[in-house]
Amino acid sequence: MKQVEKPATTPDNTMTAPTDDRYSRQILLPQIGAEGQARLAAARALIVGAGALGSHAAETLARAGVGRLVVVDRDIVEPSNLPRQALFTEADAAEALPKAVAVQRRLAAIASACRVEAVVEHLDAGRVEALVAEADGVIDGADNFETRYLLNDACVKLGRPWVYAGVIGTTALTMAVVPGRTPCLRCLFDEAPPREETPTCDTAGVLSTAVRAISAFQVTEALKILVGRIDEAGRALLRLDVWTGECSRTDLNDARRDDCPCCVQRRFPFLEPRRQTTAAALCGRQAVQVMPGSPAALDLDSLAGRYPAAQIVARNAYLLRLRADEAELTVFADGRAIVSGIDDPKRALALYARYVGH
């Protein structure tokens, strides 16, 4: 397993923490101390998804003194995000700013010592291993099982710890996965439930306090990993219902499956690349994401030149948004698009083919 990069040392080889008192209250904690704070400063965390969970995790980790954050998100800020997602503003929504970029901008004013890299992409099999390989810990802020199984495969394969979390309605759960020491996601949930049987924030809603509550536990597991107390992570699956006040803890010491296809048999099907254009409905909104079957690098200026100004809703360095019949089409430079105003993947593919042509 990749070890956290060694922080700076003194002549007697003891690690050093920041010299000012910014983190003094955190350093007082025996669970962290000066050595743990120095490890945080040297650590690199990968956050996959900058929505409700990911935005809260990014802010908390930056405020805690993590030296580098890589934030990956495919989406843009919308008004419906503001009640439950941290860091974003109405101005971000008006600008249709990518969430990862909005997080990067906001954290620059909150924790200037934290280097934040914004990756405006859909995380897939072609990219995930390179990002995971450079991380000391991975935080799940995804809104779908496919991305979580992708993360699980990549982290188990490369030996990187990661922390899962999910929220629906007023309930939430989280667990840490430490490859080789704890059960992985597929030990507990071998297969994703059928999409049509799975409630989403779009169908069941989500309460902001459930997000904040479970994020506190998720980030705490991540901090255990990043400060070097990895043996204390991954001991339980925690479930909360913030409305009823109920909390349950499932011990994971004996939960690792002897026949797990991932962490025991070491089969990683979610890392296999796809070869055709696909479309999938997005959680929490009437929209469909369309992914090209092969990597694309669009010239957004040229694409914008194909349409009259009245059809262009928004344009910035990251995307072009067009009026597309009964929908709006937000096209990113990597060839990906989000078709808003419809929830039919076949219709979204047809609009994509007509307006983008890939």
C-alpha positions in Angstrom: 0.0 0.0 0.0 1.2 3.5 -0.9 2.5 5.3 2.1 1.8 9.0 2.8 4.7 11.1 1.6 7.0 12.0 4.4 6.6 15.5 5.7 9.5 17.9 6.4 11.9 16.8 9.2 14.2 18.4 11.7 17.8 17.4 12.1 16.8 14.7 14.6 14.3 13.3 11.9 11.2 14.3 13.7 8.4 15.5 11.5 7.4 19.2 11.6 4.0 20.8 11.6 3.0 24.3 10.5 4.6 26.9 12.7 1.6 29.2 13.2 -1.3 28.5 15.4 -3.9 27.9 12.7 -4.1 24.2 13.5 -3.3 24.4 17.2 -6.6 23.0 18.4 -6.3 20.1 16.1 -2.7 19.4 17.1 -3.8 19.2 20.7 -5.8 16.1 19.9 -3.8 12.9 20.7 -5.3 11.3 17.6 -3.5 13.9 15.4 -0.8 15.8 17.2 2.1 17.6 15.4 3.1 14.5 13.5 -0.4 13.9 12.2 -0.8 17.5 11.2 2.5 17.3 9.2 1.2 14.2 7.5 -2.0 16.1 6.5 0.1 18.8 5.0 2.0 16.3 2.9 -1.1 14.3 1.9 -2.9 14.2 -1.4 -6.6 13.3 -1.4 -8.8 12.4 -4.4 -12.5 13.5 -4.1 -14.7 11.9 -6.7 -17.8 14.0 -7.1 -18.2 17.6 -5.9 -21.9 17.5 -5.2 -23.5 17.2 -1.7 -21.0 14.8 -0.1 -17.9 15.9 -2.2 -18.3 19.6 -1.6 -18.6 19.1 2.1 -15.6 16.8 2.2 -13.5 19.2 0.1 -14.2 22.1 2.5 -13.5 20.0 5.6 -10.3 18.5 4.4 -9.0 21.8 3.2 -9.8 23.4 6.5 -8.1 20.5 8.3 -4.8 21.3 6.5 -4.6 18.6 3.8 -1.9 19.8 1.4 -3.4 18.8 -1.9 -6.9 17.9 -3.1 -7.8 16.6 -6.6 -11.6 17.2 -7.2 -13.2 15.3 -10.0 -16.8 16.2 -11.1 -18.7 16.0 -14.4 -21.4 18.5 -13.6 -22.2 22.2 -13.3 -23.7 24.2 -10.5 -27.4 24.6 -10.6 -29.9 26.4 -8.3 -31.3 23.1 -7.0 -27.8 22.3 -5.6 -27.7 25.2 -3.3 -29.8 23.9 -0.4 -27.6 20.9 0.3 -24.2 21.4 -1.3 -21.4 23.4 0.3 -19.3 26.2 -1.2 -21.5 27.1 -4.2 -23.2 30.4 -4.7 -26.1 31.8 -6.8 -23.4 33.4 -9.0 -21.9 30.0 -9.7 -25.2 28.7 -10.8 -25.9 31.7 -13.0 -22.5 31.2 -14.7 -23.1 27.5 -15.2 -19.7 27.0 -13.6 -18.4 23.4 -13.3 -18.6 22.2 -9.7 -14.9 21.2 -9.5 -13.9 24.7 -10.7 -16.3 26.4 -8.2 -14.8 24.3 -5.4 -11.3 25.2 -6.5 -12.1 28.9 -6.5 -13.8 28.9 -3.1 -11.1 26.9 -1.3 -8.4 29.3 -2.6 -10.0 31.9 -0.3 -10.5 29.5 2.6 -7.2 27.6 2.7 -4.7 29.1 0.4 -2.0 26.6 1.4 -4.1 23.8 0.0 -3.4 23.1 -3.7 -6.7 22.2 -5.4 -6.8 20.6 -8.8 -10.1 20.8 -10.6 -10.8 17.9 -13.0 -13.9 18.6 -15.1 -14.5 15.1 -16.4 -16.7 12.0 -16.1 -14.6 9.5 -14.2 -14.3 6.3 -16.2 -12.1 3.3 -16.7 -9.8 5.1 -18.9 -8.9 7.7 -16.3 -9.6 6.3 -12.8 -6.4 4.3 -12.2 -4.0 7.2 -13.0 -5.9 9.4 -10.5 -6.2 6.8 -7.8 -2.5 5.8 -8.1 -1.4 9.3 -7.0 -3.7 9.5 -4.1 -3.0 8.7 -0.4 -6.8 8.4 0.2 -9.9 8.5 -1.9 -13.3 10.0 -0.9 -16.5 8.9 -2.6 -18.8 11.8 -3.5 -20.5 9.9 -6.3 -24.3 9.7 -6.9 -24.4 6.3 -8.6 -23.3 2.7 -7.9 -21.4 2.3 -11.2 -18.9 5.0 -10.2 -18.5 3.5 -6.7 -17.8 0.0 -8.1 -15.3 1.6 -10.5 -13.6 3.2 -7.5 -13.7 0.0 -5.5 -12.0 -1.9 -8.4 -9.3 0.7 -8.9 -8.6 1.2 -5.2 -8.4 -2.6 -4.4 -6.3 -3.2 -7.5 -3.8 -0.4 -6.5 -4.0 -0.8 -2.8 -5.4 2.6 -2.0 -7.8 3.2 0.9 -11.1 4.8 0.1 -14.2 5.9 2.0 -17.7 5.2 0.7 -20.8 7.2 1.6 -24.4 7.6 0.4 -27.4 9.6 1.3 -31.1 9.3 0.3 -34.0 11.1 2.0 -33.1 11.4 5.7 -30.8 8.3 5.9 -27.1 8.0 5.2 -24.3 5.5 5.6 -20.6 5.3 5.3 -17.7 2.8 5.6 -14.0 2.9 4.9 -12.3 0.3 2.6 -8.7 -0.5 3.4 -7.5 -3.1 0.8 -6.0 -6.2 2.4 -7.4 -5.3 5.8 -11.1 -4.7 5.6 -14.0 -6.0 3.4 -14.4 -4.1 0.1 -17.6 -2.7 -1.3 -18.4 -5.9 -3.2 -18.0 -8.0 0.0 -21.1 -6.3 1.3 -22.9 -5.3 -1.9 -21.9 -7.8 -4.6 -24.1 -6.3 -7.2 -25.8 -3.0 -7.6 -29.6 -3.1 -7.3 -31.6 -2.7 -10.5 -31.7 1.0 -11.4 -35.5 1.0 -11.6 -35.7 -0.3 -8.0 -33.2 2.1 -6.5 -34.5 5.3 -5.0 -32.5 8.4 -5.9 -32.5 12.0 -4.6 -34.7 12.8 -7.6 -37.4 10.3 -6.5 -37.0 10.3 -2.7 -35.4 13.7 -2.1 -32.6 14.4 0.3 -32.3 16.4 3.6 -29.2 18.7 3.9 -28.6 17.7 7.5 -28.3 14.0 6.5 -25.5 15.1 4.1 -23.7 17.1 6.7 -24.0 14.4 9.4 -22.7 11.6 7.3 -20.0 13.8 5.8 -18.6 14.3 9.3 -18.1 10.6 9.8 -16.9 10.0 6.2 -14.2 12.7 6.5 -13.2 11.5 9.9 -12.4 8.1 8.4 -10.4 9.8 5.7 -8.5 11.8 8.3 -7.6 8.6 10.1 -6.1 7.3 6.8 -4.2 10.5 6.0 -2.7 11.0 9.5 -1.3 7.5 9.4 -3.8 5.8 11.8 -5.0 3.5 9.1 -5.5 0.6 11.5 -8.3 2.5 13.1 -10.2 3.0 9.9 -12.8 0.6 8.3 -14.0 -1.1 11.4 -17.8 -0.6 10.8 -20.6 0.3 8.4 -22.4 3.3 10.0 -26.0 4.1 9.2 -27.8 7.3 10.4 -31.4 8.5 10.1 -31.2 12.2 11.1 -35.0 12.6 11.2 -35.6 9.8 13.7 -32.3 10.1 15.4 -31.6 6.4 14.9 -28.0 5.2 14.5 -26.7 1.7 13.8 -23.2 0.3 13.6 -22.4 -2.9 11.8 -19.1 -4.5 12.8 -17.0 -5.3 9.7 -14.2 -7.4 11.3 -15.7 -10.7 10.0 -17.5 -9.3 6.9 -14.8 -10.0 4.3 -16.1 -12.7 1.9 -13.8 -15.6 1.0 -15.3 -15.6 -2.5 -15.3 -11.9 -3.2 -14.8 -11.4 -6.9 -12.9 -8.2 -6.3 -10.6 -8.2 -3.2 -10.1 -12.0 -3.1 -10.4 -13.2 -6.7 -9.0 -9.9 -7.9 -11.3 -9.5 -10.9 -11.9 -5.9 -11.9 -14.6 -5.8 -14.5 -15.5 -2.1 -13.9 -12.0 -1.2 -15.1 -12.7 -2.5 -18.6 -13.2 0.3 -21.1 -16.5 0.9 -22.9 -16.6 1.2 -26.6 -19.9 2.9 -27.5 -21.6 6.1 -26.9 -23.8 5.7 -23.8 -26.5 7.8 -22.0 -27.7 7.6 -18.4 -30.1 9.7 -16.3 -28.5 11.9 -13.6 -29.5 11.8 -10.0 -31.5 14.7 -8.6 -32.6 16.3 -11.9 -34.4 15.8 -15.1 -31.3 15.3 -17.2 -29.3 12.7 -19.1 -25.5 12.5 -19.5 -24.2 11.4 -22.8 -20.7 9.9 -23.0 -18.9 9.4 -26.4 -17.6 5.9 -27.1 -14.1 7.1 -27.6 -12.1 10.1 -26.3 -12.9 13.4 -27.9 -11.4 16.9 -27.8 -14.0 19.4 -29.0 -13.2 22.9 -30.2 -16.0 24.7 -28.4 -15.4 27.9 -30.3 -15.9 26.0 -33.6 -19.0 24.3 -32.2 -20.5 27.6 -31.1 -19.9 29.0 -34.6 -22.3 26.5 -36.0 -25.3 28.0 -34.1 -26.9 31.4 -34.0 -26.3 33.5 -30.9 -29.9 33.3 -29.8 -29.5 29.5 -29.5 -26.4 29.8 -27.2 -27.5 30.0 -23.5 -24.1 30.0 -21.9 -20.4 29.9 -22.9 -17.3 29.8 -20.8 -13.9 28.2 -20.9 -15.3 24.8 -19.9 -18.5 24.4 -21.7 -21.1 25.5 -24.3 -24.8 25.4 -23.5 -27.3 25.3 -26.3 -31.1 25.4 -26.7 -31.8 22.0 -28.3 -35.4 21.6 -29.3 -37.3 20.9 -26.1 -34.1 20.6 -24.1 -30.8 22.3 -23.3 -27.6 20.7 -24.3 -24.4 21.4 -22.2 -21.4 20.3 -24.1 -17.9 19.9 -22.5 -14.6 20.0 -24.2 -14.0 16.3 -23.6 -17.0 15.5 -25.8 -19.4 14.7 -23.0 -22.8 16.4 -22.8 -25.6 16.8 -20.3 -29.0 17.1 -21.9 -31.4 18.9 -19.5 -35.2 19.0 -19.6 -35.7 15.3 -20.6 -35.1 12.0 -18.9 -35.2 9.7 -21.9 -31.7 8.4 -22.7 -32.7 7.5 -26.3 -34.0 11.0 -26.9 -30.8 12.4 -25.4 -28.6 10.3 -27.7 -30.6 11.6 -30.7 -30.1 15.2 -29.7 -26.4 14.7 -29.0 -26.0 13.2 -32.5 -27.8 16.1 -34.1 -26.1 18.9 -32.3 -22.7 17.6 -31.5 -22.3 14.9 -34.2 -20.0 12.5 -32.3 
